[in-house]
Amino acid sequence: MTNDQLKFSLVVSDLSSGGTVRAYLLAQVLLQLNHQVEIVGFNFGKDVKELYAIPPNGIPVISIPGSNYPNFLGSARQLQQKLSGDIIYAVKPKPTSFGVGLLDKLTRHRPLLLDMDDWELSWHGGFDWKYKPSLKQFARDILKPNGALRFPDHPVYINWMERLVKFADAVTIDTQFLQDRFGGVYVPNGKDTEMFNPDKYSEEASRAKYGLSNYRILMFPGAPRPHKGVEDVLMALDKLNREDLRLVIVGGSPYDDYDDRLIEKWGRWIIKLPKAPVEAMPEIVAAAHVVVVPQRDTVVARAQFPLKLTDGMAMGKPVISTRVGDIPEILADTGYLVDPNSPEQIAMQIEAIFDDLNTARLKGRKARERCVEKYSTSTMASTLANLLLKLDSRLFKKSGI
C-alpha cells in the first residue's frame, strides 16, 4: 500500500439509521480518488441484516450487532478488530463511531478523521439540552437494564464526544453552522452528476414506469421527518385542491410511523414509492416535475445540508425550498425559495411553476450547472484530496503508511 492508494475504514454508529447515507457518499468519493473503502458499523435494528439505505455497488458493508452498556464495550472491541483500513474515518461524533475511532487511535495509532453532517445534540434539544436528574433517577438510568444511560449514544455521552473532537486528526463538515461550532473542512453533500444526469432519462418513461403518468408530480425523494416540512407541502396541496397534483415520497421513515400518519391525514395527495438503491434514484427523480425540500426553521434543520436538494439540482428540476440554514446559499437564484412554515407561499410557487413550466425548467437547468460546479462528488473529491495531501507528511509517514 502506497500513499497513492490507501484503505479507509468508515465507522458508522448505526447501519439501521440515517447516518449511512453520508457514509456511502464519502465512500463513493474516496473510490473516485482510487482509494479502497469499507464501511463498518453497529446495527441496533431488530434485524441486523436490515440496512437503513441500500449501499452503492462496490462498497463492502460489515455489520456488528449493537448492544447497550456494559455489553457494548465488548461489541466495540469486536468492531475495532474488523477495521482493516490504514485510516479510520468516523461518521458522527458518537461513542459508537468516533468513540471507537478514538480507542483505535490510542491503541493502534492509525490516523483518525471525523465527519459531522448533523449537530447531534440538536436532536435532544440543542442549546436547551441538559441532564440534571435526581439521585434516584440517576440510579435508575445507570442501574436498570433498560436505563437511559445504558444506551451507548445517550446525549450525555455525545456531549462528551463533542468535547473530544479536537483529538481527531482532521474534521470534515457540511454546513456553515457546524463549521462555526466545530471548525473543520467544508465538504458539502455532493451528487454524482454523471449518474444524476437528466439527459440520460426520459421523464415520460419514468413516470409511466412508476405509475405517475396521470399526475403533475411534486417529489420529496427521502424519509419524512417533522423538521423536513413535508406537512407544509401537503397543506399547500389542500389549499390548491387540484386533482392533477400528487406528492411522491420515496422510501418513507425508518424511525417511526410518521409517514403512515401523513398518509392517514393526507392520503389523497400522497404516493409512496419503496426505498431504492442510489443507482435507481436518478430514474425516479426524473419522474418529478418539481422537487420539494421544505425544511422548517429548527436547530436540527439549520445544522443540516439536505441531500435531497442536490437530487433535484443535479437532475435539472425546479426546486422549491425554504430560507433555512445554508439552503439560500446552495440554491442561490436557481431555485424557488419560500419562508419556513409557509404553506401559502409553497402553494403560490407551485402555481407559478406550472403556469410557466418552460421558465421553471430553464431555472432547473441553471440549478444543475450550479450543482456540477459546486456540489458534485468531483468537487468533494478535490477537497478531500487536498485535505489528505496536507495530512500526508504530518500523519501518514509518522504512522508508517
Helices and strands as residue ranges (DSSP letters): E 7-12, H 19-32, E 36-43, E 61-65, H 71-82, E 87-91, I 95-99, H 100-107, E 112-116, G 120-124, G 126-128, H 135-143, G 148-150, H 155-163, G 165-167, E 170-173, H 176-182, E 185-186, G 198-200, H 203-209, E 216-220, G 226-228, H 230-240, E 245-250, H 258-266, E 270-273, G 278-280, H 281-286, E 290-293, H 299-302, H 307-314, E 319-322, H 327-331, E 336-338, H 343-355, H 357-374, H 377-391, I 392-396, H 397-399
